Amino acid sequence: MKILLLGIGNVLYADEGVGVHFVNYLTENYRFSHPEHQIDLVDGGTLAHSLIPTLTQYDHLIVIDTVNAAGVDAGEVYFFDFDKAPPEIDWQGSAHEVEMLQTLIMMELVGDRPKTFVLGVTPTVLEPMHLGLTPKIYAAIPTMESAILNHLTDLGISCERVNNIEINSLIPTAYKRGVEA
């Protein structure tokens, strides 16, 4: 089985970048392995539709992103099967969420969408040109980490902690990741 952890978000808009920051955090702090399964971590930014050729190569997809949920406080963490989304999730929190939702629906219509889960957190603010996370979203990181590690362990993936790098120390250079000097 091929598994993809896909971080989605715009790192220039505060909490909106949490999916990207969280995937970078996992990449720096963990090594994931399984004797038969492949697991990849990808910063998907705000690409959505452009990711379709990549997404179709996987059997199991975990999208890490902000989610909008009616009637809940900022910093609430959700982990759910995309096909069984909680009723309070409305996908209207940001432009890229709607585009990612449309991407997943299009893939489903043509039969190319892998089994999909969402690890999401409700954002505090979508402030332009701010690279950091707000305190409520920062406080949600341990819950997000626990949720993803539990899910991967349930899939038989070994999750070895190799570093203790703080997520906030990765944020200032998030926009440079993947760019060669």
KEPA-91052 format. One record per residue: residue in one letter; residue number from 1; y, x, z of N, C-alpha, C in turn. Coordinates in nm, 3 decimals, decimal comma. Layout:
BEGIN
("A" NUM (Y X Z) (Y X Z) (Y X Z));
...
//
This chain:
BEGIN
("M" 1 (-0,118 0,086 0,000) (0,000 0,000 0,000) (0,124 0,090 0,000));
("K" 2 (0,224 0,050 -0,077) (0,353 0,120 -0,081) (0,454 0,036 -0,005));
("I" 3 (0,519 0,099 0,094) (0,613 0,031 0,184) (0,751 0,092 0,166));
("L" 4 (0,852 0,006 0,157) (0,991 0,053 0,142) (1,077 -0,004 0,253));
("L" 5 (1,147 0,084 0,324) (1,253 0,045 0,417) (1,383 0,066 0,342));
("L" 6 (1,453 -0,042 0,315) (1,574 -0,039 0,231) (1,696 -0,075 0,313));
("G" 7 (1,785 0,021 0,333) (1,911 -0,004 0,403) (2,015 -0,052 0,304));
("I" 8 (2,076 -0,166 0,335) (2,178 -0,225 0,248) (2,310 -0,230 0,324));
("G" 9 (2,420 -0,205 0,253) (2,550 -0,220 0,317) (2,656 -0,131 0,257));
("N" 10 (2,779 -0,162 0,290) (2,894 -0,086 0,246) (2,948 -0,008 0,366));
("V" 11 (2,930 0,123 0,365) (2,968 0,207 0,479) (3,119 0,212 0,503));
("L" 12 (3,198 0,165 0,408) (3,344 0,165 0,424) (3,395 0,042 0,499));
("Y" 13 (3,305 -0,050 0,536) (3,345 -0,174 0,600) (3,280 -0,192 0,737));
("A" 14 (3,298 -0,093 0,824) (3,253 -0,102 0,963) (3,108 -0,148 0,975));
("D" 15 (3,083 -0,259 1,044) (2,948 -0,309 1,071) (2,870 -0,339 0,944));
("E" 16 (2,939 -0,364 0,836) (2,876 -0,393 0,708) (2,783 -0,280 0,665));
("G" 17 (2,807 -0,159 0,713) (2,726 -0,043 0,675) (2,605 -0,018 0,763));
("V" 18 (2,577 -0,106 0,858) (2,470 -0,081 0,954) (2,334 -0,058 0,890));
("G" 19 (2,301 -0,126 0,783) (2,171 -0,107 0,717) (2,155 0,035 0,665));
("V" 20 (2,259 0,086 0,602) (2,258 0,222 0,549) (2,252 0,322 0,665));
("H" 21 (2,339 0,302 0,765) (2,341 0,394 0,879) (2,206 0,396 0,951));
("F" 22 (2,143 0,279 0,964) (2,016 0,270 1,036) (1,904 0,340 0,959));
("V" 23 (1,901 0,326 0,827) (1,800 0,397 0,747) (1,822 0,548 0,758));
("N" 24 (1,947 0,592 0,756) (1,976 0,734 0,773) (1,931 0,782 0,911));
("Y" 25 (1,954 0,700 1,012) (1,912 0,730 1,149) (1,760 0,746 1,157));
("L" 26 (1,686 0,653 1,097) (1,540 0,662 1,096) (1,493 0,787 1,020));
("T" 27 (1,555 0,815 0,908) (1,519 0,931 0,826) (1,534 1,060 0,904));
("E" 28 (1,642 1,071 0,981) (1,669 1,193 1,056) (1,584 1,206 1,182));
("N" 29 (1,542 1,095 1,240) (1,476 1,099 1,371) (1,326 1,078 1,370));
("Y" 30 (1,270 1,028 1,261) (1,127 0,995 1,259) (1,057 1,050 1,136));
("R" 31 (0,928 1,072 1,151) (0,840 1,099 1,039) (0,735 0,989 1,043));
("F" 32 (0,719 0,922 0,931) (0,625 0,811 0,920) (0,509 0,856 0,833));
("S" 33 (0,387 0,822 0,875) (0,272 0,863 0,795) (0,156 0,765 0,812));
("H" 34 (0,072 0,767 0,711) (-0,051 0,688 0,710) (-0,143 0,758 0,611));
("P" 35 (-0,273 0,766 0,639) (-0,362 0,837 0,547) (-0,371 0,774 0,408));
("E" 36 (-0,343 0,645 0,395) (-0,356 0,578 0,266) (-0,225 0,516 0,216));
("H" 37 (-0,138 0,476 0,305) (-0,015 0,407 0,266) (0,099 0,505 0,244));
("Q" 38 (0,187 0,470 0,154) (0,309 0,547 0,130) (0,426 0,470 0,191));
("I" 39 (0,513 0,540 0,262) (0,632 0,475 0,318) (0,755 0,554 0,278));
("D" 40 (0,853 0,484 0,221) (0,977 0,546 0,175) (1,095 0,477 0,242));
("L" 41 (1,199 0,554 0,267) (1,324 0,503 0,323) (1,433 0,529 0,221));
("V" 42 (1,509 0,424 0,186) (1,610 0,436 0,080) (1,741 0,373 0,125));
("D" 43 (1,850 0,445 0,098) (1,985 0,392 0,116) (2,017 0,316 -0,012));
("G" 44 (2,016 0,182 -0,004) (2,042 0,099 -0,121) (2,188 0,065 -0,140));
("G" 45 (2,273 0,105 -0,043) (2,415 0,076 -0,055) (2,442 -0,070 -0,085));
("T" 46 (2,517 -0,094 -0,191) (2,549 -0,230 -0,235) (2,495 -0,256 -0,376));
("L" 47 (2,388 -0,189 -0,411) (2,337 -0,194 -0,548) (2,268 -0,325 -0,587));
("A" 48 (2,200 -0,390 -0,496) (2,131 -0,518 -0,518) (2,055 -0,523 -0,651));
("H" 49 (2,109 -0,590 -0,753) (2,038 -0,609 -0,880) (1,991 -0,477 -0,941));
("S" 50 (2,067 -0,373 -0,926) (2,030 -0,243 -0,981) (1,906 -0,185 -0,914));
("L" 51 (1,869 -0,238 -0,799) (1,752 -0,188 -0,727) (1,621 -0,249 -0,776));
("I" 52 (1,627 -0,351 -0,859) (1,505 -0,423 -0,901) (1,397 -0,328 -0,954));
("P" 53 (1,427 -0,233 -1,044) (1,320 -0,145 -1,091) (1,253 -0,066 -0,978));
("T" 54 (1,329 -0,030 -0,876) (1,273 0,040 -0,761) (1,190 -0,053 -0,676));
("L" 55 (1,243 -0,170 -0,645) (1,176 -0,264 -0,556) (1,041 -0,311 -0,610));
("T" 56 (1,032 -0,325 -0,741) (0,907 -0,375 -0,800) (0,791 -0,276 -0,786));
("Q" 57 (0,820 -0,154 -0,749) (0,716 -0,053 -0,732) (0,645 -0,062 -0,596));
("Y" 58 (0,694 -0,150 -0,508) (0,643 -0,157 -0,371) (0,566 -0,285 -0,345));
("D" 59 (0,475 -0,278 -0,247) (0,396 -0,393 -0,205) (0,457 -0,462 -0,083));
("H" 60 (0,534 -0,386 -0,006) (0,588 -0,434 0,121) (0,731 -0,382 0,133));
("L" 61 (0,826 -0,472 0,150) (0,968 -0,438 0,154) (1,027 -0,484 0,286));
("I" 62 (1,104 -0,396 0,350) (1,180 -0,432 0,470) (1,326 -0,404 0,438));
("V" 63 (1,406 -0,509 0,428) (1,549 -0,498 0,401) (1,621 -0,492 0,535));
("I" 64 (1,703 -0,390 0,553) (1,780 -0,372 0,676) (1,926 -0,394 0,640));
("D" 65 (1,988 -0,493 0,706) (2,121 -0,537 0,662) (2,188 -0,618 0,771));
("T" 66 (2,312 -0,655 0,748) (2,375 -0,755 0,831) (2,326 -0,892 0,784));
("V" 67 (2,323 -0,987 0,873) (2,292 -1,125 0,837) (2,391 -1,216 0,908));
("N" 68 (2,431 -1,319 0,841) (2,519 -1,417 0,903) (2,433 -1,528 0,961));
("A" 69 (2,461 -1,563 1,085) (2,384 -1,668 1,151) (2,480 -1,758 1,227));
("A" 70 (2,469 -1,885 1,199) (2,559 -1,982 1,262) (2,531 -1,994 1,411));
("G" 71 (2,637 -1,993 1,489) (2,626 -2,021 1,631) (2,570 -1,910 1,718));
("V" 72 (2,567 -1,786 1,669) (2,518 -1,675 1,751) (2,627 -1,569 1,765));
("D" 73 (2,615 -1,488 1,868) (2,711 -1,381 1,892) (2,684 -1,262 1,802));
("A" 74 (2,788 -1,185 1,781) (2,774 -1,060 1,707) (2,678 -0,970 1,784));
("G" 75 (2,597 -0,896 1,709) (2,501 -0,805 1,770) (2,363 -0,864 1,789));
("E" 76 (2,344 -0,992 1,753) (2,211 -1,053 1,762) (2,122 -0,993 1,653));
("V" 77 (2,002 -0,953 1,691) (1,909 -0,890 1,598) (1,802 -0,990 1,557));
("Y" 78 (1,774 -0,992 1,428) (1,671 -1,078 1,372) (1,571 -0,992 1,297));
("F" 79 (1,443 -1,023 1,310) (1,340 -0,962 1,227) (1,251 -1,077 1,182));
("F" 80 (1,245 -1,102 1,051) (1,170 -1,218 1,004) (1,115 -1,196 0,864));
("D" 81 (1,013 -1,274 0,836) (0,955 -1,282 0,703) (1,057 -1,354 0,615));
("F" 82 (1,092 -1,296 0,503) (1,192 -1,354 0,413) (1,157 -1,497 0,373));
("D" 83 (1,027 -1,526 0,361) (0,983 -1,659 0,322) (0,992 -1,761 0,436));
("K" 84 (1,019 -1,713 0,557) (1,028 -1,800 0,674) (1,154 -1,770 0,753));
("A" 85 (1,267 -1,762 0,686) (1,394 -1,728 0,751) (1,431 -1,833 0,855));
("P" 86 (1,481 -1,789 0,970) (1,526 -1,885 1,071) (1,635 -1,976 1,014));
("P" 87 (1,642 -2,100 1,060) (1,737 -2,194 1,002) (1,884 -2,155 1,020));
("E" 88 (1,916 -2,076 1,121) (2,056 -2,039 1,143) (2,105 -1,930 1,048));
("I" 89 (2,014 -1,864 0,975) (2,054 -1,762 0,879) (2,109 -1,832 0,755));
("D" 90 (2,235 -1,799 0,719) (2,293 -1,868 0,603) (2,332 -1,774 0,490));
("W" 91 (2,312 -1,644 0,504) (2,333 -1,547 0,396) (2,474 -1,543 0,343));
("Q" 92 (2,571 -1,592 0,417) (2,708 -1,595 0,366) (2,800 -1,494 0,434));
("G" 93 (2,745 -1,395 0,503) (2,827 -1,301 0,579) (2,907 -1,204 0,495));
("S" 94 (2,859 -1,171 0,376) (2,931 -1,077 0,291) (2,886 -1,094 0,147));
("A" 95 (2,963 -1,039 0,058) (2,931 -1,051 -0,085) (2,798 -0,987 -0,117));
("H" 96 (2,769 -0,870 -0,057) (2,643 -0,805 -0,095) (2,522 -0,879 -0,042));
("E" 97 (2,535 -0,949 0,071) (2,421 -1,027 0,121) (2,383 -1,134 0,020));
("V" 98 (2,480 -1,203 -0,033) (2,453 -1,307 -0,132) (2,389 -1,243 -0,254));
("E" 99 (2,441 -1,129 -0,297) (2,385 -1,062 -0,414) (2,242 -1,015 -0,387));
("M" 100 (2,215 -0,964 -0,266) (2,079 -0,921 -0,234) (1,987 -1,043 -0,228));
("L" 101 (2,035 -1,152 -0,172) (1,957 -1,276 -0,169) (1,923 -1,319 -0,312));
("Q" 102 (2,022 -1,319 -0,400) (1,999 -1,356 -0,539) (1,899 -1,262 -0,606));
("T" 103 (1,908 -1,134 -0,574) (1,815 -1,036 -0,630) (1,672 -1,068 -0,588));
("L" 104 (1,651 -1,096 -0,459) (1,517 -1,127 -0,410) (1,465 -1,258 -0,469));
("I" 105 (1,551 -1,356 -0,484) (1,510 -1,484 -0,544) (1,474 -1,465 -0,691));
("M" 106 (1,555 -1,387 -0,764) (1,522 -1,359 -0,905) (1,388 -1,290 -0,917));
("M" 107 (1,363 -1,194 -0,829) (1,235 -1,122 -0,833) (1,119 -1,216 -0,804));
("E" 108 (1,140 -1,308 -0,713) (1,036 -1,405 -0,680) (1,006 -1,496 -0,799));
("L" 109 (1,111 -1,538 -0,869) (1,093 -1,628 -0,983) (1,007 -1,567 -1,092));
("V" 110 (1,017 -1,436 -1,109) (0,936 -1,370 -1,213) (0,810 -1,306 -1,155));
("G" 111 (0,786 -1,326 -1,027) (0,664 -1,277 -0,964) (0,663 -1,130 -0,931));
("D" 112 (0,781 -1,068 -0,921) (0,788 -0,924 -0,894) (0,830 -0,888 -0,752));
("R" 113 (0,859 -0,985 -0,668) (0,908 -0,952 -0,533) (0,792 -0,914 -0,443));
("P" 114 (0,803 -0,796 -0,379) (0,699 -0,760 -0,283) (0,709 -0,848 -0,158));
("K" 115 (0,606 -0,846 -0,075) (0,613 -0,914 0,054) (0,735 -0,858 0,125));
("T" 116 (0,828 -0,946 0,166) (0,958 -0,902 0,213) (0,986 -0,949 0,355));
("F" 117 (1,036 -0,856 0,434) (1,083 -0,884 0,569) (1,228 -0,841 0,577));
("V" 118 (1,302 -0,900 0,671) (1,442 -0,866 0,691) (1,462 -0,826 0,836));
("L" 119 (1,524 -0,709 0,856) (1,571 -0,667 0,987) (1,722 -0,675 0,978));
("G" 120 (1,781 -0,774 1,045) (1,924 -0,796 1,033) (1,992 -0,807 1,167));
("V" 121 (2,120 -0,779 1,165) (2,203 -0,793 1,284) (2,332 -0,863 1,242));
("T" 122 (2,378 -0,955 1,327) (2,501 -1,027 1,294) (2,621 -0,934 1,321));
("P" 123 (2,709 -0,919 1,223) (2,820 -0,825 1,235) (2,934 -0,878 1,322));
("T" 124 (3,007 -0,783 1,377) (3,126 -0,817 1,456) (3,245 -0,837 1,365));
("V" 125 (3,266 -0,740 1,276) (3,385 -0,741 1,192) (3,354 -0,671 1,061));
("L" 126 (3,414 -0,716 0,957) (3,402 -0,650 0,827) (3,539 -0,593 0,793));
("E" 127 (3,574 -0,487 0,865) (3,706 -0,427 0,852) (3,704 -0,320 0,742));
("P" 128 (3,792 -0,331 0,642) (3,789 -0,232 0,534) (3,834 -0,094 0,582));
("M" 129 (3,774 0,006 0,521) (3,808 0,146 0,544) (3,792 0,191 0,689));
("H" 130 (3,685 0,147 0,749) (3,650 0,192 0,884) (3,503 0,232 0,880));
("L" 131 (3,474 0,359 0,909) (3,339 0,410 0,893) (3,247 0,387 1,012));
("G" 132 (3,297 0,342 1,124) (3,213 0,331 1,243) (3,156 0,193 1,266));
("L" 133 (3,067 0,186 1,365) (3,010 0,058 1,408) (3,087 0,010 1,531));
("T" 134 (3,101 -0,120 1,543) (3,166 -0,176 1,661) (3,068 -0,166 1,779));
("P" 135 (3,120 -0,175 1,902) (3,033 -0,160 2,020) (2,915 -0,256 2,025));
("K" 136 (2,932 -0,381 1,982) (2,821 -0,476 1,987) (2,710 -0,440 1,889));
("I" 137 (2,746 -0,389 1,773) (2,644 -0,349 1,676) (2,578 -0,219 1,720));
("Y" 138 (2,656 -0,127 1,771) (2,599 -0,003 1,825) (2,498 -0,035 1,935));
("A" 139 (2,530 -0,130 2,021) (2,440 -0,169 2,130) (2,312 -0,234 2,079));
("A" 140 (2,313 -0,286 1,956) (2,195 -0,351 1,898) (2,096 -0,251 1,837));
("I" 141 (2,138 -0,127 1,818) (2,053 -0,027 1,751) (1,917 -0,009 1,822));
("P" 142 (1,911 0,003 1,955) (1,778 0,018 2,019) (1,686 -0,102 1,992));
("T" 143 (1,740 -0,223 1,987) (1,659 -0,341 1,958) (1,608 -0,336 1,814));
("M" 144 (1,694 -0,295 1,722) (1,654 -0,280 1,582) (1,545 -0,173 1,570));
("E" 145 (1,564 -0,063 1,640) (1,467 0,047 1,636) (1,331 0,000 1,689));
("S" 146 (1,332 -0,070 1,799) (1,207 -0,121 1,856) (1,138 -0,217 1,759));
("A" 147 (1,215 -0,306 1,696) (1,157 -0,404 1,603) (1,091 -0,335 1,485));
("I" 148 (1,158 -0,236 1,427) (1,102 -0,171 1,308) (0,981 -0,086 1,345));
("L" 149 (0,988 -0,016 1,458) (0,874 0,067 1,499) (0,752 -0,019 1,531));
("N" 150 (0,773 -0,133 1,596) (0,662 -0,224 1,625) (0,599 -0,276 1,496));
("H" 151 (0,682 -0,314 1,399) (0,630 -0,366 1,272) (0,549 -0,258 1,199));
("L" 152 (0,604 -0,138 1,193) (0,534 -0,031 1,123) (0,404 0,006 1,194));
("T" 153 (0,406 0,007 1,326) (0,284 0,035 1,403) (0,179 -0,071 1,376));
("D" 154 (0,223 -0,199 1,367) (0,130 -0,307 1,335) (0,066 -0,289 1,197));
("L" 155 (0,137 -0,220 1,107) (0,084 -0,192 0,974) (-0,005 -0,067 0,973));
("G" 156 (-0,019 -0,004 1,090) (-0,101 0,117 1,100) (-0,027 0,245 1,068));
("I" 157 (0,106 0,238 1,060) (0,187 0,355 1,030) (0,210 0,435 1,158));
("S" 158 (0,193 0,565 1,149) (0,225 0,654 1,261) (0,374 0,681 1,258));
("C" 159 (0,441 0,660 1,371) (0,586 0,679 1,384) (0,612 0,790 1,484));
("E" 160 (0,635 0,910 1,433) (0,653 1,026 1,519) (0,802 1,059 1,532));
("R" 161 (0,851 1,061 1,655) (0,991 1,097 1,681) (1,002 1,249 1,669));
("V" 162 (1,089 1,298 1,581) (1,104 1,441 1,558) (1,241 1,494 1,597));
("N" 163 (1,338 1,405 1,617) (1,474 1,444 1,657) (1,532 1,336 1,747));
("N" 164 (1,643 1,369 1,809) (1,720 1,273 1,889) (1,864 1,274 1,843));
("I" 165 (1,883 1,250 1,715) (2,018 1,251 1,659) (2,079 1,113 1,678));
("E" 166 (2,197 1,110 1,735) (2,271 0,987 1,764) (2,320 0,926 1,632));
("I" 167 (2,308 0,794 1,618) (2,349 0,727 1,494) (2,497 0,752 1,463));
("N" 168 (2,582 0,753 1,566) (2,726 0,774 1,543) (2,756 0,911 1,483));
("S" 169 (2,670 1,010 1,508) (2,696 1,143 1,452) (2,664 1,147 1,302));
("L" 170 (2,588 1,051 1,252) (2,553 1,046 1,110) (2,655 0,970 1,027));
("I" 171 (2,732 0,885 1,090) (2,822 0,794 1,018) (2,933 0,867 0,941));
("P" 172 (2,999 0,968 0,998) (3,111 1,030 0,923) (3,073 1,088 0,787));
("T" 173 (2,947 1,125 0,768) (2,906 1,182 0,640) (2,813 1,089 0,561));
("A" 174 (2,804 0,963 0,602) (2,713 0,870 0,536) (2,742 0,856 0,387));
("Y" 175 (2,867 0,860 0,350) (2,903 0,841 0,210) (2,861 0,959 0,123));
("K" 176 (2,826 1,072 0,183) (2,788 1,191 0,108) (2,638 1,204 0,088));
("R" 177 (2,559 1,126 0,158) (2,414 1,141 0,152) (2,367 1,119 0,008));
("G" 178 (2,273 1,203 -0,033) (2,219 1,192 -0,167) (2,302 1,261 -0,273));
("V" 179 (2,416 1,317 -0,233) (2,504 1,387 -0,328) (2,482 1,535 -0,309));
("E" 180 (2,447 1,603 -0,416) (2,426 1,748 -0,407) (2,559 1,820 -0,413));
("A" 181 (2,570 1,928 -0,338) (2,694 2,007 -0,334) (2,709 2,089 -0,461));
//
